[in-house]
Amino acid sequence: MATPYQGNVTSQVQTAQDSAAGPVIRTIGLSDVHEALRLGWEDFKAVPSHAIILCVIYPVLGLVLARTVLGYSVLPLLFPLAAGFALLGPFAALGLYELSRRREAGEPASAWDALEVVRSPSFGAMLGLGVLLLALFVTWVATAQEIYVMAFGYVPAADMPDFVERVLTTPQGWWLIVVGCGVGFLFAVVALCVSVVSFPLMLDRHAGALEAMVTSLRAVAKNRVPMAAWGLIVAVLLVLGSLPAFLGLAIVIPLLGHATWHLYRKVIAPDPTLRPFPPRPPRERRPAADFPANLFPWRRKSDG
């Protein structure tokens, strides 16, 4: 018969083993995915201007990419570049995770506060995983180009109507659609598996990139159906956001960014043994009139 002391020791050993194994992953359902989207929408409504400011670069980038594609007659890359938002989105939404974290904790949430993610102890790990996603994006674009060459050769389309006619009315075009979407799906699955909770975990617990990716893979393996539904929702929303000249991404990306934070909260159980990191000192705000002196803070201290 175990004594209370032995039971306490066993409990402590089990807790240590669980901590060593990584964060505790919950089993979620489709209702949790819906709730994460609802909470993400609430965050977006609470700080819409900040979210749009943070994400305005992405619709602009999309327009630039579209113009570049049209200008250089490489129309086959237009769809792969647009689809690439799904691969880079988890890293692009870092500031949005910070905004949702601050709102959750009852802290101020503004554009300046979103930039505080750069001061996170794990920002280097986030940057490393972001580079990995960028490499995945570049590989996807190169692969898409090779698939098009296999279907139609190196002869470029004359214009947009010619390109659409090639793709939709020829056997080569149908083959291109099937193979291209299939390969793109594999790239999207890889990105989803390694990043669905990785960046929020690094921001919240300052985990390393490897630990974050392993945890994300475990989360997907334990919640296959909800994660598949989440991936489908992301794909559909990104397509809808890309249709009106990419302008819809100014809403879609903030919504998905905020919702990803809440999905992370649903999937990863809180760690009761985790000690909170001391808050970072607030950034000193100085008037614009002191701009030249702001560049030389040591001079200001010595003068005082």
N, C-alpha and C positions, 0 to 999 in steps of 0.2 A: 504494500500500500504506500503510495507516494505521500510524502509529508508536504505541507504548504511551502516549506523552503525549497524542496526539490521541484515542486510545480513552478515556483517563481523562477528558479534557475533555468528550467526547461523553456519557459516562456521567453526569457531573455536570450537564450541560445537560438530559439526559433526566430525571434525578431532580428538578431544579428545575421542569421542565414538569409532571411528575406531581404535585408538591406544589401547584403553582399550580392544577391542574385539580381539586384536592380529594382527599379520602382515597381510597385504593385499595380498590376493592370486589371481593370474591372471589365466585366462583360456588359456590353451595352446593347441597346436595341434601336430599331428605327425611330422610335419616339425620342430617343436621346439625340439623334441626328437632327430631327426636326426642332427640338428645343435649342440646340446649339445655333441653328440658323435663326431662330426667333431672337435669341439673346444677341447674336451678332447684328441683327437688324436694329435692336434697341440701342446698341452701342453706336451704330452708324447714325441713327437719328439724334443721339445725344451730342455727337461731335462731327456733324456732316462736313462742315467747312474744313476742319483739320484733315479729315480723311481724304477729301477731294484734293486738297493741297498736296498731301503726301503722294497721291496716286496720279496726279495730272500728267506726270512725266510718261506714264505708260500709254495712255491714248495718244499723246504727242509722238511717242516713239513708234507706235503702230502706224500713224499717218506717215511718218518719215519713211518707215520701212516699206509701206505700200507705194509711196511715190518713187522710192529707189527701185523697187521691183519693176514698176511700170516704165520708169525711165530707162532702165538698162535691159529691158526685154527679157527678164528672167521671171516671168509670170508663174512658173511652176513652184517657186519658193514662197509665193504669197500665203498659201494655206499653211505650209509647215512653219513659217515664221509666226503666224497668228496662233497656231496650236502650241507653239513653244511657250506661250504665257503660262500654260499649265505646269511646265517644268520649272520655270523660274519664279512662279508665284509665291511659293512658301518662303523664299528668301526675300523677295520684294516686299512682303508684308510684315517685316520685322517691326517697323514703327507702329503698325496697327496692333500687334500683340501687346506692345508696351502700353498703348492707350487703353486696351481692354483690361490689362492687369491693373493699371492705376484706377480705373473706374471701379473695378471689383474691390480694391482695397480702400476705396473712398478718398483717393489722392487726386490732386489736380490733373486734368487731362487736357493738354493743349498741344499745339504743334511743336513748341519748344520741348515739352516733356517727352514727346515721342522720340525726339532725337537723343534722349538719354540712353537709349539702347546701345549707342556707341560706347558708352562708359561702362557697360556691363563687363564683369570679369570674364565672361565666356564669349565676348564678342569675337575674339580670334577664332574660336571653334566655330562660331556661326559663319564667319567669313570663309573658313576652310570648307565647310559643307556647301556654302553658296558657290564656291569655285567648282566643286564637284557637280552641282546642278548645272552650272554654266557649261562645263565640259559635256555633260549629257545633252544639253540643248544644241551645242555645236555639232555633236555627233549625229543627232537626229536630223538637223538640216542637211548635213552632208549625205546622210543615208537617203533622205527624201529626194535629193538631187540625183543620186545614182539610180533610184527606182524609176524616176522620170526618164532618164537617159536609156534605161533598159527597155522602156515602153515605146518611146518616140525617137530615140537617137539624139543627136546634137543639133538638129534643126529647130530653131526657136519658133514660138508661135508669133504670127504677124501682129496680132492685137488680142484684146480680151475676148471678143466674139469668136475669133478663130480658136483660142485656147479652150473656151467652154465647149465649142463644137467637137474638138478633138477628144476631150475628156468624157463627154456625155453621149456621144453618138458612135464611137468606134470600139471594137473589141479591146484594142490596146488601152483605151481610156477606162473601160470597165475593169480591166486587169489592174490598172494603176490605182483605181479607187479601192479595190479590195485589198491589194497588197499594201498600199500606202497606209490605209486605215488600220490594217492588222499590225504592221510594224510600229506605227505611231501608238497604238494601244499598248504594246509591250513597253515602249519607252515611258508612257504615262504610268503604267503599273509600277515600274521600277522607281520612278520619282515619288509616287504615292507611298510606297512601302518604306522608303528610307527617310521620308520627310514629314509624314502626316502629323506627328507630334514632336518631331526632333527640335525644331526651333523654339516652340513654347517651352519645352523641357529645359533647354539650355538657358533660356531667359529666366525661367522660374527657379531652377535649382542649380544653375551654373554648371551643368554637366558637360563632359567632354563630347566631342563630335562622335566618336566611336560608340560611347555609351548611349548617346541619343539615337543613333541609327539602329542599334541593336534593340533598344526599347521600342522604337517605331515598328520594326519588323515583328516583334513579339505582339504588339498591339493589333497589327493587321492580322496576324495568324490567329489570334484569339477572337477577333470580331470580323470574320470574313464578310458576312452579309452586310452589316452596317457600313463597313469600310468600302465595300463595293458600291453601295448606294451613295456614299459620300463622294466617291470618285466620279460616279455618273452625274451627280448634281453639279460638281465642279465643272465637268466637261460641258454640260448643257448650258450652264450660266455663262461660261467663257465664250461659247459659240454665240449665244444671244447678245452678249456684250460687244462682240466683235462685228456684228452685222452692220450697225449704223456707223460705219467708218471708225470703228474701235472706240467711239465716244462712250458707249455703254459700260466700258471697263472702269470708268470713273466711279461707278456705283457698284459694279460686280466685284471688283478687287477689294474695296473696303469691306463689303459685306462678307466675302469669303475669308478675309483676313481676321476680322473680329470673330466670326463663327468658328474658325480653326482654334482660336484660344479657348473658346467654351467647349469645343469638342475635346480638346486636351484635358480640360477639367473633368469632363465626363469619363474619360478613359483611364487617366492616371489617378490613383488614389493618393490623398495627401499623406505625407510622411510625418507621423507624430514625433519622430526623433530628430527631425531636421531642425537645426538651429538657424534662425533667420540671420542673414548677413546684415551687418550694420548699414543703416541708410547712407547713401552717398551724400556728401555735403552739397547744399544747393548751389547752383551756378550763380556767381555774382553778376547781377545786372548793372551795367554802367551806362550813363547817359551818352548819347551819340556825340555830344560836344567834347567828350574826353577821348575821342577816337585815337588821336596820335599817341596819347599817353597810355592807352590800353595795350598798345603793342609792346610796351616796355614796363611790365609790372614791377620789376626789380628797382627801376629808377624811382617809381612812386613810393615804394617802401623806404628806400634810403632817404628820400626827401622828408618823409615823416619823421 
